């Protein structure tokens, strides 16, 4: 896991969550698609099926956003990699 914050820009999406349990529990989670990679937005290490607001602003699906936070690389139970970002801030791209 990165020890420093990283800034990414991309499209705000709601996508199927990675398989992290046996059996796999299907669901959706909010994420940022950035340069061909999906970063699941986490709060206290957990992704959420609910959209969140940051400083009173809630992004719309498909909107371009900038996220500053810690990125972590994970592997699901099928051996597939996935990434998370624990946001410190989320703002619209202008």
MODELLER restraints for C-alpha pairs under 7 A, 6 or more apart:
rsr = mdl.restraints
at = mdl.atoms
rsr.add(forms.Gaussian(group=physical.xy_distance, feature=features.Distance(at['CA:1:A'], at['CA:71:A']), mean=6.61, stdev=0.5))
rsr.add(forms.Gaussian(group=physical.xy_distance, feature=features.Distance(at['CA:1:A'], at['CA:72:A']), mean=4.60, stdev=0.5))
rsr.add(forms.Gaussian(group=physical.xy_distance, feature=features.Distance(at['CA:1:A'], at['CA:73:A']), mean=6.54, stdev=0.5))
rsr.add(forms.Gaussian(group=physical.xy_distance, feature=features.Distance(at['CA:2:A'], at['CA:70:A']), mean=6.16, stdev=0.5))
rsr.add(forms.Gaussian(group=physical.xy_distance, feature=features.Distance(at['CA:2:A'], at['CA:71:A']), mean=5.94, stdev=0.5))
rsr.add(forms.Gaussian(group=physical.xy_distance, feature=features.Distance(at['CA:2:A'], at['CA:72:A']), mean=6.26, stdev=0.5))
rsr.add(forms.Gaussian(group=physical.xy_distance, feature=features.Distance(at['CA:4:A'], at['CA:70:A']), mean=6.33, stdev=0.5))
rsr.add(forms.Gaussian(group=physical.xy_distance, feature=features.Distance(at['CA:5:A'], at['CA:68:A']), mean=6.28, stdev=0.5))
rsr.add(forms.Gaussian(group=physical.xy_distance, feature=features.Distance(at['CA:5:A'], at['CA:69:A']), mean=4.68, stdev=0.5))
rsr.add(forms.Gaussian(group=physical.xy_distance, feature=features.Distance(at['CA:5:A'], at['CA:70:A']), mean=4.75, stdev=0.5))
rsr.add(forms.Gaussian(group=physical.xy_distance, feature=features.Distance(at['CA:6:A'], at['CA:68:A']), mean=5.57, stdev=0.5))
rsr.add(forms.Gaussian(group=physical.xy_distance, feature=features.Distance(at['CA:6:A'], at['CA:69:A']), mean=5.44, stdev=0.5))
rsr.add(forms.Gaussian(group=physical.xy_distance, feature=features.Distance(at['CA:6:A'], at['CA:70:A']), mean=6.02, stdev=0.5))
rsr.add(forms.Gaussian(group=physical.xy_distance, feature=features.Distance(at['CA:6:A'], at['CA:71:A']), mean=6.91, stdev=0.5))
rsr.add(forms.Gaussian(group=physical.xy_distance, feature=features.Distance(at['CA:7:A'], at['CA:66:A']), mean=6.82, stdev=0.5))
rsr.add(forms.Gaussian(group=physical.xy_distance, feature=features.Distance(at['CA:7:A'], at['CA:67:A']), mean=5.56, stdev=0.5))
rsr.add(forms.Gaussian(group=physical.xy_distance, feature=features.Distance(at['CA:7:A'], at['CA:68:A']), mean=4.32, stdev=0.5))
rsr.add(forms.Gaussian(group=physical.xy_distance, feature=features.Distance(at['CA:7:A'], at['CA:69:A']), mean=6.52, stdev=0.5))
rsr.add(forms.Gaussian(group=physical.xy_distance, feature=features.Distance(at['CA:8:A'], at['CA:66:A']), mean=5.65, stdev=0.5))
rsr.add(forms.Gaussian(group=physical.xy_distance, feature=features.Distance(at['CA:8:A'], at['CA:67:A']), mean=5.38, stdev=0.5))
rsr.add(forms.Gaussian(group=physical.xy_distance, feature=features.Distance(at['CA:8:A'], at['CA:68:A']), mean=6.58, stdev=0.5))
rsr.add(forms.Gaussian(group=physical.xy_distance, feature=features.Distance(at['CA:9:A'], at['CA:34:A']), mean=6.17, stdev=0.5))
rsr.add(forms.Gaussian(group=physical.xy_distance, feature=features.Distance(at['CA:9:A'], at['CA:64:A']), mean=6.95, stdev=0.5))
rsr.add(forms.Gaussian(group=physical.xy_distance, feature=features.Distance(at['CA:9:A'], at['CA:65:A']), mean=5.62, stdev=0.5))
rsr.add(forms.Gaussian(group=physical.xy_distance, feature=features.Distance(at['CA:9:A'], at['CA:66:A']), mean=4.32, stdev=0.5))
rsr.add(forms.Gaussian(group=physical.xy_distance, feature=features.Distance(at['CA:9:A'], at['CA:67:A']), mean=6.36, stdev=0.5))
rsr.add(forms.Gaussian(group=physical.xy_distance, feature=features.Distance(at['CA:10:A'], at['CA:32:A']), mean=5.58, stdev=0.5))
rsr.add(forms.Gaussian(group=physical.xy_distance, feature=features.Distance(at['CA:10:A'], at['CA:33:A']), mean=5.22, stdev=0.5))
rsr.add(forms.Gaussian(group=physical.xy_distance, feature=features.Distance(at['CA:10:A'], at['CA:34:A']), mean=4.53, stdev=0.5))
rsr.add(forms.Gaussian(group=physical.xy_distance, feature=features.Distance(at['CA:10:A'], at['CA:64:A']), mean=5.26, stdev=0.5))
rsr.add(forms.Gaussian(group=physical.xy_distance, feature=features.Distance(at['CA:10:A'], at['CA:65:A']), mean=5.63, stdev=0.5))
rsr.add(forms.Gaussian(group=physical.xy_distance, feature=features.Distance(at['CA:10:A'], at['CA:66:A']), mean=6.65, stdev=0.5))
rsr.add(forms.Gaussian(group=physical.xy_distance, feature=features.Distance(at['CA:11:A'], at['CA:32:A']), mean=5.36, stdev=0.5))
rsr.add(forms.Gaussian(group=physical.xy_distance, feature=features.Distance(at['CA:11:A'], at['CA:33:A']), mean=5.17, stdev=0.5))
rsr.add(forms.Gaussian(group=physical.xy_distance, feature=features.Distance(at['CA:11:A'], at['CA:34:A']), mean=6.83, stdev=0.5))
rsr.add(forms.Gaussian(group=physical.xy_distance, feature=features.Distance(at['CA:11:A'], at['CA:62:A']), mean=5.39, stdev=0.5))
rsr.add(forms.Gaussian(group=physical.xy_distance, feature=features.Distance(at['CA:11:A'], at['CA:63:A']), mean=5.50, stdev=0.5))
rsr.add(forms.Gaussian(group=physical.xy_distance, feature=features.Distance(at['CA:11:A'], at['CA:64:A']), mean=4.44, stdev=0.5))
rsr.add(forms.Gaussian(group=physical.xy_distance, feature=features.Distance(at['CA:11:A'], at['CA:65:A']), mean=6.18, stdev=0.5))
rsr.add(forms.Gaussian(group=physical.xy_distance, feature=features.Distance(at['CA:12:A'], at['CA:31:A']), mean=5.96, stdev=0.5))
rsr.add(forms.Gaussian(group=physical.xy_distance, feature=features.Distance(at['CA:12:A'], at['CA:32:A']), mean=4.81, stdev=0.5))
rsr.add(forms.Gaussian(group=physical.xy_distance, feature=features.Distance(at['CA:12:A'], at['CA:33:A']), mean=6.71, stdev=0.5))
rsr.add(forms.Gaussian(group=physical.xy_distance, feature=features.Distance(at['CA:12:A'], at['CA:61:A']), mean=5.33, stdev=0.5))
rsr.add(forms.Gaussian(group=physical.xy_distance, feature=features.Distance(at['CA:12:A'], at['CA:62:A']), mean=5.16, stdev=0.5))
rsr.add(forms.Gaussian(group=physical.xy_distance, feature=features.Distance(at['CA:12:A'], at['CA:63:A']), mean=5.49, stdev=0.5))
rsr.add(forms.Gaussian(group=physical.xy_distance, feature=features.Distance(at['CA:12:A'], at['CA:64:A']), mean=6.16, stdev=0.5))
rsr.add(forms.Gaussian(group=physical.xy_distance, feature=features.Distance(at['CA:12:A'], at['CA:65:A']), mean=6.50, stdev=0.5))
rsr.add(forms.Gaussian(group=physical.xy_distance, feature=features.Distance(at['CA:13:A'], at['CA:30:A']), mean=5.71, stdev=0.5))
rsr.add(forms.Gaussian(group=physical.xy_distance, feature=features.Distance(at['CA:13:A'], at['CA:31:A']), mean=5.33, stdev=0.5))
rsr.add(forms.Gaussian(group=physical.xy_distance, feature=features.Distance(at['CA:13:A'], at['CA:32:A']), mean=5.97, stdev=0.5))
rsr.add(forms.Gaussian(group=physical.xy_distance, feature=features.Distance(at['CA:13:A'], at['CA:61:A']), mean=5.39, stdev=0.5))
rsr.add(forms.Gaussian(group=physical.xy_distance, feature=features.Distance(at['CA:13:A'], at['CA:62:A']), mean=5.96, stdev=0.5))
rsr.add(forms.Gaussian(group=physical.xy_distance, feature=features.Distance(at['CA:14:A'], at['CA:28:A']), mean=6.18, stdev=0.5))
rsr.add(forms.Gaussian(group=physical.xy_distance, feature=features.Distance(at['CA:14:A'], at['CA:29:A']), mean=5.38, stdev=0.5))
rsr.add(forms.Gaussian(group=physical.xy_distance, feature=features.Distance(at['CA:14:A'], at['CA:30:A']), mean=4.38, stdev=0.5))
rsr.add(forms.Gaussian(group=physical.xy_distance, feature=features.Distance(at['CA:14:A'], at['CA:31:A']), mean=6.05, stdev=0.5))
rsr.add(forms.Gaussian(group=physical.xy_distance, feature=features.Distance(at['CA:15:A'], at['CA:28:A']), mean=5.24, stdev=0.5))
rsr.add(forms.Gaussian(group=physical.xy_distance, feature=features.Distance(at['CA:15:A'], at['CA:29:A']), mean=5.58, stdev=0.5))
rsr.add(forms.Gaussian(group=physical.xy_distance, feature=features.Distance(at['CA:15:A'], at['CA:30:A']), mean=6.44, stdev=0.5))
rsr.add(forms.Gaussian(group=physical.xy_distance, feature=features.Distance(at['CA:16:A'], at['CA:27:A']), mean=5.64, stdev=0.5))
rsr.add(forms.Gaussian(group=physical.xy_distance, feature=features.Distance(at['CA:16:A'], at['CA:28:A']), mean=4.34, stdev=0.5))
rsr.add(forms.Gaussian(group=physical.xy_distance, feature=features.Distance(at['CA:16:A'], at['CA:29:A']), mean=6.19, stdev=0.5))
rsr.add(forms.Gaussian(group=physical.xy_distance, feature=features.Distance(at['CA:17:A'], at['CA:26:A']), mean=6.96, stdev=0.5))
rsr.add(forms.Gaussian(group=physical.xy_distance, feature=features.Distance(at['CA:17:A'], at['CA:27:A']), mean=5.71, stdev=0.5))
rsr.add(forms.Gaussian(group=physical.xy_distance, feature=features.Distance(at['CA:17:A'], at['CA:28:A']), mean=5.23, stdev=0.5))
rsr.add(forms.Gaussian(group=physical.xy_distance, feature=features.Distance(at['CA:17:A'], at['CA:29:A']), mean=5.53, stdev=0.5))
rsr.add(forms.Gaussian(group=physical.xy_distance, feature=features.Distance(at['CA:18:A'], at['CA:76:A']), mean=6.29, stdev=0.5))
rsr.add(forms.Gaussian(group=physical.xy_distance, feature=features.Distance(at['CA:19:A'], at['CA:25:A']), mean=6.82, stdev=0.5))
rsr.add(forms.Gaussian(group=physical.xy_distance, feature=features.Distance(at['CA:19:A'], at['CA:76:A']), mean=5.56, stdev=0.5))
rsr.add(forms.Gaussian(group=physical.xy_distance, feature=features.Distance(at['CA:19:A'], at['CA:77:A']), mean=6.22, stdev=0.5))
rsr.add(forms.Gaussian(group=physical.xy_distance, feature=features.Distance(at['CA:20:A'], at['CA:76:A']), mean=5.20, stdev=0.5))
rsr.add(forms.Gaussian(group=physical.xy_distance, feature=features.Distance(at['CA:20:A'], at['CA:77:A']), mean=5.55, stdev=0.5))
rsr.add(forms.Gaussian(group=physical.xy_distance, feature=features.Distance(at['CA:21:A'], at['CA:77:A']), mean=6.99, stdev=0.5))
rsr.add(forms.Gaussian(group=physical.xy_distance, feature=features.Distance(at['CA:28:A'], at['CA:49:A']), mean=5.48, stdev=0.5))
rsr.add(forms.Gaussian(group=physical.xy_distance, feature=features.Distance(at['CA:29:A'], at['CA:40:A']), mean=6.97, stdev=0.5))
rsr.add(forms.Gaussian(group=physical.xy_distance, feature=features.Distance(at['CA:29:A'], at['CA:47:A']), mean=6.06, stdev=0.5))
rsr.add(forms.Gaussian(group=physical.xy_distance, feature=features.Distance(at['CA:29:A'], at['CA:48:A']), mean=5.34, stdev=0.5))
rsr.add(forms.Gaussian(group=physical.xy_distance, feature=features.Distance(at['CA:29:A'], at['CA:49:A']), mean=4.59, stdev=0.5))
rsr.add(forms.Gaussian(group=physical.xy_distance, feature=features.Distance(at['CA:30:A'], at['CA:40:A']), mean=6.12, stdev=0.5))
rsr.add(forms.Gaussian(group=physical.xy_distance, feature=features.Distance(at['CA:30:A'], at['CA:41:A']), mean=5.98, stdev=0.5))
rsr.add(forms.Gaussian(group=physical.xy_distance, feature=features.Distance(at['CA:30:A'], at['CA:48:A']), mean=6.57, stdev=0.5))
rsr.add(forms.Gaussian(group=physical.xy_distance, feature=features.Distance(at['CA:30:A'], at['CA:49:A']), mean=6.42, stdev=0.5))
rsr.add(forms.Gaussian(group=physical.xy_distance, feature=features.Distance(at['CA:30:A'], at['CA:51:A']), mean=6.81, stdev=0.5))
rsr.add(forms.Gaussian(group=physical.xy_distance, feature=features.Distance(at['CA:31:A'], at['CA:38:A']), mean=6.42, stdev=0.5))
rsr.add(forms.Gaussian(group=physical.xy_distance, feature=features.Distance(at['CA:31:A'], at['CA:39:A']), mean=5.34, stdev=0.5))
rsr.add(forms.Gaussian(group=physical.xy_distance, feature=features.Distance(at['CA:31:A'], at['CA:40:A']), mean=4.15, stdev=0.5))
rsr.add(forms.Gaussian(group=physical.xy_distance, feature=features.Distance(at['CA:31:A'], at['CA:41:A']), mean=5.09, stdev=0.5))
rsr.add(forms.Gaussian(group=physical.xy_distance, feature=features.Distance(at['CA:32:A'], at['CA:38:A']), mean=5.69, stdev=0.5))
rsr.add(forms.Gaussian(group=physical.xy_distance, feature=features.Distance(at['CA:32:A'], at['CA:39:A']), mean=5.19, stdev=0.5))
rsr.add(forms.Gaussian(group=physical.xy_distance, feature=features.Distance(at['CA:32:A'], at['CA:40:A']), mean=6.51, stdev=0.5))
rsr.add(forms.Gaussian(group=physical.xy_distance, feature=features.Distance(at['CA:33:A'], at['CA:39:A']), mean=6.40, stdev=0.5))
rsr.add(forms.Gaussian(group=physical.xy_distance, feature=features.Distance(at['CA:38:A'], at['CA:83:A']), mean=6.73, stdev=0.5))
rsr.add(forms.Gaussian(group=physical.xy_distance, feature=features.Distance(at['CA:39:A'], at['CA:83:A']), mean=4.96, stdev=0.5))
rsr.add(forms.Gaussian(group=physical.xy_distance, feature=features.Distance(at['CA:39:A'], at['CA:84:A']), mean=4.78, stdev=0.5))
rsr.add(forms.Gaussian(group=physical.xy_distance, feature=features.Distance(at['CA:39:A'], at['CA:85:A']), mean=5.96, stdev=0.5))
rsr.add(forms.Gaussian(group=physical.xy_distance, feature=features.Distance(at['CA:40:A'], at['CA:47:A']), mean=6.58, stdev=0.5))
rsr.add(forms.Gaussian(group=physical.xy_distance, feature=features.Distance(at['CA:40:A'], at['CA:83:A']), mean=6.29, stdev=0.5))
rsr.add(forms.Gaussian(group=physical.xy_distance, feature=features.Distance(at['CA:40:A'], at['CA:84:A']), mean=4.46, stdev=0.5))
rsr.add(forms.Gaussian(group=physical.xy_distance, feature=features.Distance(at['CA:40:A'], at['CA:85:A']), mean=6.08, stdev=0.5))
rsr.add(forms.Gaussian(group=physical.xy_distance, feature=features.Distance(at['CA:41:A'], at['CA:47:A']), mean=5.83, stdev=0.5))
rsr.add(forms.Gaussian(group=physical.xy_distance, feature=features.Distance(at['CA:41:A'], at['CA:84:A']), mean=5.91, stdev=0.5))
rsr.add(forms.Gaussian(group=physical.xy_distance, feature=features.Distance(at['CA:41:A'], at['CA:85:A']), mean=5.23, stdev=0.5))
rsr.add(forms.Gaussian(group=physical.xy_distance, feature=features.Distance(at['CA:41:A'], at['CA:86:A']), mean=6.03, stdev=0.5))
rsr.add(forms.Gaussian(group=physical.xy_distance, feature=features.Distance(at['CA:41:A'], at['CA:87:A']), mean=6.92, stdev=0.5))
rsr.add(forms.Gaussian(group=physical.xy_distance, feature=features.Distance(at['CA:42:A'], at['CA:84:A']), mean=6.54, stdev=0.5))
rsr.add(forms.Gaussian(group=physical.xy_distance, feature=features.Distance(at['CA:42:A'], at['CA:85:A']), mean=6.08, stdev=0.5))
rsr.add(forms.Gaussian(group=physical.xy_distance, feature=features.Distance(at['CA:42:A'], at['CA:86:A']), mean=4.95, stdev=0.5))
rsr.add(forms.Gaussian(group=physical.xy_distance, feature=features.Distance(at['CA:43:A'], at['CA:86:A']), mean=6.04, stdev=0.5))
rsr.add(forms.Gaussian(group=physical.xy_distance, feature=features.Distance(at['CA:45:A'], at['CA:86:A']), mean=6.96, stdev=0.5))
rsr.add(forms.Gaussian(group=physical.xy_distance, feature=features.Distance(at['CA:52:A'], at['CA:58:A']), mean=6.11, stdev=0.5))
rsr.add(forms.Gaussian(group=physical.xy_distance, feature=features.Distance(at['CA:54:A'], at['CA:90:A']), mean=6.21, stdev=0.5))
rsr.add(forms.Gaussian(group=physical.xy_distance, feature=features.Distance(at['CA:64:A'], at['CA:92:A']), mean=6.27, stdev=0.5))
rsr.add(forms.Gaussian(group=physical.xy_distance, feature=features.Distance(at['CA:64:A'], at['CA:93:A']), mean=5.61, stdev=0.5))
rsr.add(forms.Gaussian(group=physical.xy_distance, feature=features.Distance(at['CA:65:A'], at['CA:90:A']), mean=6.77, stdev=0.5))
rsr.add(forms.Gaussian(group=physical.xy_distance, feature=features.Distance(at['CA:65:A'], at['CA:91:A']), mean=5.69, stdev=0.5))
rsr.add(forms.Gaussian(group=physical.xy_distance, feature=features.Distance(at['CA:65:A'], at['CA:92:A']), mean=4.42, stdev=0.5))
rsr.add(forms.Gaussian(group=physical.xy_distance, feature=features.Distance(at['CA:65:A'], at['CA:93:A']), mean=4.94, stdev=0.5))
rsr.add(forms.Gaussian(group=physical.xy_distance, feature=features.Distance(at['CA:66:A'], at['CA:90:A']), mean=5.74, stdev=0.5))
rsr.add(forms.Gaussian(group=physical.xy_distance, feature=features.Distance(at['CA:66:A'], at['CA:91:A']), mean=5.35, stdev=0.5))
rsr.add(forms.Gaussian(group=physical.xy_distance, feature=features.Distance(at['CA:66:A'], at['CA:92:A']), mean=6.04, stdev=0.5))
rsr.add(forms.Gaussian(group=physical.xy_distance, feature=features.Distance(at['CA:66:A'], at['CA:93:A']), mean=5.81, stdev=0.5))
rsr.add(forms.Gaussian(group=physical.xy_distance, feature=features.Distance(at['CA:67:A'], at['CA:87:A']), mean=6.16, stdev=0.5))
rsr.add(forms.Gaussian(group=physical.xy_distance, feature=features.Distance(at['CA:67:A'], at['CA:89:A']), mean=5.79, stdev=0.5))
rsr.add(forms.Gaussian(group=physical.xy_distance, feature=features.Distance(at['CA:67:A'], at['CA:90:A']), mean=4.59, stdev=0.5))
rsr.add(forms.Gaussian(group=physical.xy_distance, feature=features.Distance(at['CA:67:A'], at['CA:91:A']), mean=6.66, stdev=0.5))
rsr.add(forms.Gaussian(group=physical.xy_distance, feature=features.Distance(at['CA:68:A'], at['CA:87:A']), mean=5.62, stdev=0.5))
rsr.add(forms.Gaussian(group=physical.xy_distance, feature=features.Distance(at['CA:68:A'], at['CA:88:A']), mean=5.59, stdev=0.5))
rsr.add(forms.Gaussian(group=physical.xy_distance, feature=features.Distance(at['CA:68:A'], at['CA:89:A']), mean=5.28, stdev=0.5))
rsr.add(forms.Gaussian(group=physical.xy_distance, feature=features.Distance(at['CA:68:A'], at['CA:90:A']), mean=6.59, stdev=0.5))
rsr.add(forms.Gaussian(group=physical.xy_distance, feature=features.Distance(at['CA:69:A'], at['CA:85:A']), mean=5.87, stdev=0.5))
rsr.add(forms.Gaussian(group=physical.xy_distance, feature=features.Distance(at['CA:69:A'], at['CA:86:A']), mean=5.18, stdev=0.5))
rsr.add(forms.Gaussian(group=physical.xy_distance, feature=features.Distance(at['CA:69:A'], at['CA:87:A']), mean=4.19, stdev=0.5))
rsr.add(forms.Gaussian(group=physical.xy_distance, feature=features.Distance(at['CA:69:A'], at['CA:88:A']), mean=5.02, stdev=0.5))
rsr.add(forms.Gaussian(group=physical.xy_distance, feature=features.Distance(at['CA:69:A'], at['CA:89:A']), mean=6.96, stdev=0.5))
rsr.add(forms.Gaussian(group=physical.xy_distance, feature=features.Distance(at['CA:70:A'], at['CA:85:A']), mean=5.29, stdev=0.5))
rsr.add(forms.Gaussian(group=physical.xy_distance, feature=features.Distance(at['CA:70:A'], at['CA:86:A']), mean=5.17, stdev=0.5))
rsr.add(forms.Gaussian(group=physical.xy_distance, feature=features.Distance(at['CA:70:A'], at['CA:87:A']), mean=6.71, stdev=0.5))
rsr.add(forms.Gaussian(group=physical.xy_distance, feature=features.Distance(at['CA:71:A'], at['CA:83:A']), mean=6.87, stdev=0.5))
rsr.add(forms.Gaussian(group=physical.xy_distance, feature=features.Distance(at['CA:71:A'], at['CA:84:A']), mean=5.58, stdev=0.5))
rsr.add(forms.Gaussian(group=physical.xy_distance, feature=features.Distance(at['CA:71:A'], at['CA:85:A']), mean=4.35, stdev=0.5))
rsr.add(forms.Gaussian(group=physical.xy_distance, feature=features.Distance(at['CA:71:A'], at['CA:86:A']), mean=6.58, stdev=0.5))
rsr.add(forms.Gaussian(group=physical.xy_distance, feature=features.Distance(at['CA:72:A'], at['CA:83:A']), mean=5.64, stdev=0.5))
rsr.add(forms.Gaussian(group=physical.xy_distance, feature=features.Distance(at['CA:72:A'], at['CA:84:A']), mean=5.30, stdev=0.5))
rsr.add(forms.Gaussian(group=physical.xy_distance, feature=features.Distance(at['CA:72:A'], at['CA:85:A']), mean=6.39, stdev=0.5))
rsr.add(forms.Gaussian(group=physical.xy_distance, feature=features.Distance(at['CA:73:A'], at['CA:82:A']), mean=6.03, stdev=0.5))
rsr.add(forms.Gaussian(group=physical.xy_distance, feature=features.Distance(at['CA:73:A'], at['CA:83:A']), mean=4.63, stdev=0.5))
rsr.add(forms.Gaussian(group=physical.xy_distance, feature=features.Distance(at['CA:73:A'], at['CA:84:A']), mean=6.64, stdev=0.5))
rsr.add(forms.Gaussian(group=physical.xy_distance, feature=features.Distance(at['CA:74:A'], at['CA:81:A']), mean=5.66, stdev=0.5))
rsr.add(forms.Gaussian(group=physical.xy_distance, feature=features.Distance(at['CA:74:A'], at['CA:82:A']), mean=5.29, stdev=0.5))
rsr.add(forms.Gaussian(group=physical.xy_distance, feature=features.Distance(at['CA:74:A'], at['CA:83:A']), mean=5.94, stdev=0.5))
rsr.add(forms.Gaussian(group=physical.xy_distance, feature=features.Distance(at['CA:75:A'], at['CA:81:A']), mean=4.27, stdev=0.5))
rsr.add(forms.Gaussian(group=physical.xy_distance, feature=features.Distance(at['CA:75:A'], at['CA:82:A']), mean=5.95, stdev=0.5))
